Amino acid sequence: MQTRIFRRTALCTAISLVSITASAQDAAGDKAIEPIDNVTIIGRKLDVTDVPGSAHVVDAEELEIFNDTDIMRVLRTVPGVYLQEEEG
């Protein structure tokens, strides 16, 4: 009798673990990278040395090196920029 209960419990546990793993894989696969809108910057290009105060330029080449889709991670690398993430 106990062997039968043990087998059923083991079977139910195995099925539960398999379904949890499959569910986690589906959730990860649903996160597709969405393209962001183009940003148009209006102004004129200045030499960084002519800008009063501190300045840091993140150009296209630097963005490719980061190869990241999260702007917060990129901005954390800029000296003097401190970020606080909030939900909502």
N, C-alpha and C positions, 0 to 999 in steps of 0.2 A: 504494500500500500504506500509506504513512504517512498519507495523507488519511483512509483508512478507519479506521485506529487512532485518529487524532485525533477523528474524528466519534464513534466509540464511547466514547472517554474523555469527550468533552464531554457526550454523552447520559447516561452514567452519573453524571457530576458533577451535572448538572441534576436528575436524578431523586433523587439523594441530598439535594440542597438542598431540594427541594420536600417530601420526606418528613420532613426535620428540622423544617421550618417547621410542617407540619401536626401533627407530634407535640408541638411546643411549644404550639400553640394548644389542643390537646386537654388538656394538663396544666393550663393556666391555666383552662380551662372547668370542670374537675373540682373546683376549689376552691370549693365553695359555702359561703356563710356559715352557720354552724351557730348556732342560738339557744342562749344560755347559760341556765343554771338561775337562778331567782329567788333573791335573797339576802335573808334576813330579818335585820334588825338589831334587837337587843333592847337597850333602854336608854332614856334620856330626852334630850330635846333641850336643849342648853346654849348659852348665848350664847358666841360665840368669845372674847369678852373676859374671860369668867369662867373659862376653862380655864387651869390653870397651865402655863407653858411655851409653846411655839410650837404653833399649830394652823392648819390650812388646810382649808377645806371645798370639796370638788368636788361641786357640786350637779347636778341633772338638766339645768339650763339650760347649765351649763358643758360637760357631757358632750355635749350636742347640738351645741354650737359646735365641739368637737373632731371630731365625726362620725367617730370611729375605733373599730375593733373590738379594738385591741390595748391592753390596760390598761397595759402597760409604757410606751407612748408618752404616755399621759395622765399617769402618775405622774412622768414626767421633767419635767413642767411645774411640779410642786409644789416650792416653795422648800425646800431642806434635805433633799430626798429624793434619795438616790444609789442607783442600781440597777446590778447586775452580772448580766448574763444568762449562763446556763450551759445547756449541752445535757444532756439526760438526765432 
